[in-house]
Amino acid sequence: MVARENIHFDLIKLVSGERLLRLTEPTSGLSLEKKLAPEDAVVRQKEKLLRAFEAALARLEVAAT
């Protein structure tokens, strides 16, 4: 299982003013990004995306064995 501290978070602000949150795990190369909803708290959106990302990493590890 990949440790949370190994996951890289990038908050990207686009020219249009929208923001993207990108999660990347460097060992597997898996990356997931989502456009953030301006009306919702970033922390809640980050946790939700992190849970989905960890589930994808777990599926990747199971498929690799």
Sequence and secondary structure as in RCSB ss.txt:
>XXXX:A:sequence
MVARENIHFDLIKLVSGERLLRLTEPTSGLSLEKKLAPEDAVVRQKEKLLRAFEAALARLEVAAT
>XXXX:A:secstr
   GGG EEEEEE TTS EEEEEE TTT  EEEEE  TTS HHHHHHHHHHHHHHHHHHHHHHH 
